Amino acid sequence: MEPDARNQAAARMRERGVDPRAITVFEHYWQQLADGARGKVPESEIDPLVEVPELSAIEADDEERAAALRQVAVVKLNGGLGTSMGVSGPKSALVARDGLSFLDIIARQVIALEERHGARPPLVLMNSFRTREESLAILQRYPQLADQALPLDFLQSMEPKLDADTLAPVSWPEDPELEWCPPGHGDVYVSLAASGLLRSMREAGIRYAFISNADNLGATCDPDIAAWMVREGIPFAAEVAERTVNDRKGGHVAVRREDGRLILRESAMVLPEDEEAFQDTDRHRWFNTNNLWVDLAALERLLDEREGVLGLPIIVNRKTVDPTRPESPDIIQIESAMGTAVEAFEGSAALRVPRTRFRPVKSTNELLLLRSDVFGLDGDSRIVSRTGRPDPRVSLDKTYKFVGDFDTRFPKGAPSLLECTSFAVEGDVTFGEGVSASGDVRVVATDGPAVVADGTRLHGQTELSA
């Protein structure tokens, strides 16, 4: 590939006002891509992670918790638009439950820490240009957040999508904004530095950043983890949970044989011949929740030593320039995953946490479950299960893919799933008020739009006609 293609991309980033450090990181990855990097981690180079300390074994008193919370900032990744769910604005602005958006609940969770422990970590969003205005408007509902020492947000970087054949910036005059993409959530580290926020955090006495996704309401700032990080002086910790068959295609944490460091291997990093081992949940037991704790002094030192390039493994994401049009030109998005930074820090740790800390909403399946009576909000605005059993498995067909269509078909809210083990819907079905499900439920519309009447109790398979 011609270096001129790299220079064209870098020039476009400079014209767009992208920070020089982010451009340096992009050029680093571009060269890897041009040199044939595929971003793969062979099974032969890793061993399973076996021994993992548990959150439940951490002991801390109230004084330790409060002292630790004063040294933490909560960073939420909030650049996503939820386009896969038909959402044009911030995904975090969607109603999660009880009339509250994801951001409403996140703000309340942070405020509750002060009410319970006498210390409130500052809340900071990593926004994109498209999510910033609406997200900050939601946070304005909480005047307590206005008095924090840090700004409420910073912006993630952007980079050109690359022509899959030439690796030059792609051109798409029909919608020039589609020529650009975020560099994956691994960008959080350089964007923290480029925005000046990393330095501001350090000056404000913040030692750790707790980083997680805004769509994961289970990812609360746990004071016991904060106390453990401070007490042990851990530079980087990744929260992991035990994999089940449903997690077999998700990223897992392992040990690199070469140097004994922890690494994160995502599905995009797996060679075809290693798929069986990758999906073996008995061999690789721990999946990455994407809840991370980072020592900011250690991060700043690494960024300085490496001139802004942490050297996270490259992820080569192949798409079309317009994701809604398969016939549009093939492109490559160069990405990195923030969890892969676990290998960059000497002395990184994994911490086993319960699955209650991992409740992401990636589709309307998870949204229906979150809005159902399976869950509630406790006094600290934490999402808690009301059943004590494994969550029911929800499977809605493509009719419900977009939130607008989903809401139209559940006009009175989610059915009761308290006694349900699985809930599947095929076809165009609208659910009435007071519908409940028990056991394994499958609802099928056989010949056009159908309605489940108010008060219906569903069990087993139900076939409905128009």
N, C-alpha and C positions, 0 to 999 in steps of 0.2 A: 504494500500500500504506500502511496506517495505521502511523504511528510507534509506536502502542501495541503492535503486534506485535513491533517491535524491543525495546521496553522490557520486554515479557514475557520475551523470550529472555534479555536481559541479567540480569533479576531471577533467572531460573532458574539462570544461571551463577553469580551471586553466592551463591545458596543452596547450590550444590554446592561452593563454595569455590574457584572458578576465580580465578586471579590477575587483578587489575584491568587489567593490561597486555594480557592475552589477551582480556578483554572489550572493551577499546577497539579492538583489531584486528578482532574479530568485528563490532562495530557499524560500523566502517569498511566492511567488505565487505557487510554487510547493506544499508547505504544504497546502495552501488553496484548491488546486485542490484535493490533497489526502484526505482532510477532507470533500470533497463533494461539494465544492463551484461550483456554476453554473454561477456566475456573472450576476444574474438577478436582475432587479429593478421592483418590483411590482407596478402596477398603484395605489394601495391602499396607497403607501408610498409617493406619490408625488402630487403636485398641479400644474396646468398650470402656466407658466410664463406669466404675463399680461403686466405690465408696463415696457417698454424698451426705454431708451434714444436713440435718433436718431443722426446719423452722420450729417445729413443735418442741425441740430440745433446747432452744435458746431461752435462757432465763435473764430477765432484766427487771430492775425495780423502777418505780415511777420517776425517780430522780434521773436515772440513766436515760429513760425514754425521752423525757423532756429535754435533757441536755443534748441528746442526739438529734432530735427533731429540729433544734435551733441551728444545726449544722447541715441541713438538707434542703435542697430545692426540688420541687416536683416539676418535671418536664414532660409534657404530653405532646406526642406527635399528632399534629392536627392539620396536616396538609391535604388529606384525602377528601375528594368530592363525592365519593359514593356513586360514581357513574355506573358501576356494575349493577346498582340497585335503582337506577333511574333518577338519581338525586343530582340536581344541578348545583346546589350549594354545599356547605360543609356537611359531611356525613354526621359529625358530632352535634349538629343542630337538629337532627331527627329526634322525635319523641321516643325516648327509651321506655319509660313506663310512668304511670301516675301523672301524666301530663307534663313531665319533666324531660328535657333534652339530655343527651349525654353530658354536655358541658354544664348544665344546671346541676346534675348529680355530682360531677367531679368537683365543682366549686363547693358544694355543700359538704362533700367528704373532707376537703381540706380545712374548711372552717370548723368542722366538728373536731378536728384534731386539737385545735386551740381550746375548745370548750371542755374537752376531756383531759388534755395533758398540759394545758397552759402554754403551749408553743405551737405556732402555725408556720409550716414551711411556706415560702413563696411559691405561687403557682405560675408557671411560664409555659406558653404554647409555642411549639414550632409550627408556624402557619405557612401557607403558600399565599401568593398574591390573591388567589381566588377564594381563600377561606378567611382571610384576615378580618375584613370589615364586619361580616355577620357574626363571627365568633367573638370578637371583642365587644360587640353590642350585647351579646348574651351575658358576658361577664360583668357588664355594667350594672346588672341587677343586684350585684353583691358588693355593696360599698366597702365591706371589710377588706376586699382585695385591693382597693385603691391605695391603702396605706402601706403596702409592702415596699421594701427597699429596691426591688427589681422591677423592670418593665414586665408587662403581662405577656409579651410575645417577642419572638424574633422570626425572621424569614428564612425558610430553607432556600437552598441554591437552585439553580436550573442549568440545564445543559442542552445542546442540540441533539435531536435524534439523528442517527447516522444512516446514510444509505447502506444497505446490507452488502452491496457489491464493492463500493469505492471507499467506504468509511468517511466520506465527506458529509457535511451537514445536508440533510435532506431538504428539498424545496417542495412546499405545498401551498401554492397561492390561494387555493380555495379557502383555507383557514390557516394563516401563518402561525397562529398560536399553537397549532398542532405540530409545528416543527420543533417544539420544545418539550422537555420532560424533566421531572425531578430525578436526581441521581440515586434514588433508593434511600432508605432511612439511615444507611450508614453515613449519610451526609450530615447527620446531626452534630457530629463532633467538630468538623471544620466550620460549620455554620455557627456553632456556639462561639468559636474563636473569632470568626470573621465579623460577627455582629458586635463584638466587644463585650458580649454578655458573660463569657467565661471569665474575663478579667473582673467584671463587675461583681460576679458571684464570689470570687476569691476575696475581693476587697470588702465584701459584706460579711465575711466570716463563714461563708458556705463552704463546707468541705466535700460534700457528696451531692451528686445529682441522681435522683431516682427517675429513670426514663421509662416510659411505657406508652402504649397506643391509646389514643383517646376513645376508641371503640371497645376497649376492654375495661368494663366497670369493676371487674374483680381486682384490678391492679391499684389498690389503695396504698398509701404510704404507711407501711407497717412500722410502728415505733420499735418493735423488737428487732426487726432486721436492721434498722438504722443504728440501734445500740450495739448490735453484733459487729457491724461494719466498723464503727468507731473503736470499739474495744479491741478488735483483732487487727485493726489497721489494714484491712483488705483493700487493695487498689481497684478491684473490679469484681463484681459478683453477678452471675446470671442465675435467675430463678428458673428451676426446672421442675417438671412434674412427671409422674410415671406415665409412660406411653401405654395406650390401649390400641386395639385393632383400628379404631377410628383415627388414630394419630400416626399410622404407619407411613404416611406420605409426607409428614411434617418434619421439619429440621430437628436434628438431635445433637447432643453434646457428646464428644468423644475425646480421646487422648491421643495426641500425635506421638508416634513412636520415636521420631527423630530427637525430640527434645523434652518429651513428657508434658508439654503444655496442653491445656484444654483448647479444643477447637469446636466450632459450630459447623456442621455440614447440613446445608439446605438441600432440598430435592434437586434444584438446578445444578448442584455440584456433584451429582452422582453419575458415574459411568453406567452405561446400560448393563454391563456384565455384573455390576455390584447392586442392582436393584433388589435382589432377593435378600441380601445381607442388610441393606439399608432399611427394608421394611420389616425386618425380624425384630419384633418388640422384646423378645427375650434376650437377644444379643445387645441391642442398643436400647436401653430401658428409659432414657431420660430425654424428654423433648423440651425445646426452648420455648418458654412462655413469652419471650420478648419483654420481660420485666427486668431491667438492668440497673445496677448501682455502680456509679463511677466516681472514683476519687479524682477531684478536679485538679489538684496539684499534680498528680501523676499524669493526667491527660494533658495538661498544659506543658509539662516537661517533655512528653513524647512528641507532641506537635512541634515544639521548638527544635528538638533534636532531629526530627525528620522533615523539617521545613513544610509542615502542614500535611504531610503524606503519612497516614498511619499504616498504610500498606495492607488494608483489609482485602481479603480475597475478592477478585472480580466476579461479578455475575453478569453473564451475557444474556440479555432478555430480547428475544426476537419477536417482533410484532409487525403490524402494518401501521403506516403513519396515521391513518384514521382508524382507530380500533373498532369502529362500527361498520367499516367497509373493508371486507376481506380482499377486495380487488385493488385497493390502494397499495402504493409501493411498500415493499418489504423494508423494514428498518431494524436497527439495533439500538437498544437503550443500554448504556453502560451503567450498572448499578452496583451497590454494595449493601450488605445487611449490617445493621448496627450491632447485632449479637456476635458477629464474627470478630469484633474487637476483643473478645475474651482471650484470643491468642496473642494480642499485642502487649498485654500487661503481665509483667513478671509477678507471679503469686496470685493470679486470678483464681476465683473459686466458683463452684456451683453450689446452690442451696436448694434442697428439696422443699417444695411448698405444696400445699393441697390444691386440687383443681379449682377450688373456689376462687383462686387468684387468677384464673384464666377463663374469662367469659367473653371472648371477642364476638362481635357481630359482623359477619362477612356477607350475609345474605338474609333474605326475609325468613328463612328457616329459623335462624338464631333470634331474629327480631320477634317472631311470634312467641317463641319460648320465653324470651325476656319479658314480654308484656303479659304473659299468662300468670295465673295464680300459683304456679309452681314457685315463683319468686316474690319477694317483697323487699321493701327498704326498711332497715332497722333505724334506731335513733341516731346513728352516725352516718346515715345515707349509704350504708353498704348494702350490696345486693346479697340477700340471704335466701337459701332454699327453705321452703316450708314442708318438704317431704322427708328429708333425710335419706332419700333413695337416689340412685343414679338418675340423671335428667332423662326425660323421654326423648326419643329420637324423632325429629320433625323433618318431614320431606314434602315440600310443596312443589308442584310442577311449574313449568315456565309461565303459566298464566299469572303467577304470583311473584314473578321475578322483580318487577318494579314496584316501588313503595306505593305509588299512586293506585295501581291495580290491586295491590295487596290490601290497602286501607278500604277500598271500595267493597271488597269481598268480606271484610270483617268490620262492618260498620258499627257494631256494638262491642267491639273488642274481641280479644282472643277467647276461644272456648275454654272451659275449665279442663286443665290437664293434670290436676292433682292425682288422679287415679290412673293416669295413662302411662304406658310404657313406650309406645310408638304411635305417631300420628302422621299419616300420609294422605295427600289429596291429589287426585288426578282429574283434570278438567276444570271447567268454569263453575265453581260452587260458591254461593254466597251464604254466609252463616248468620243465623238469627241470634237473638238475645237469649242468654241463659243456656246455651248449648254446653254439654259436658261430654267427656270422653273417658273411657275406662279400658284398661288392657291395651291390646294392639288394635289400632283403628286404621281402617283404609276406606276413604270416601271417594267414589268414582262417579263422575257425571258421564252418562253413557251416550247421550245424543243431543248435547247442547247445554246451555246454561241451566243450572239447577239451584235449588234453595234447600238449606237445612232449616227446618222450621224452629221457631222459638221454643226453648225448653226441651229440645230433643236430647236424648241420652244415647251416645254412639258407643257401639262395641262390635268388634270384628269388622267384616266388610259390609259397607252399605253402598248399593248402587242406586243412583238417582236419575230420573229422566226429566226432560224439560216440561 
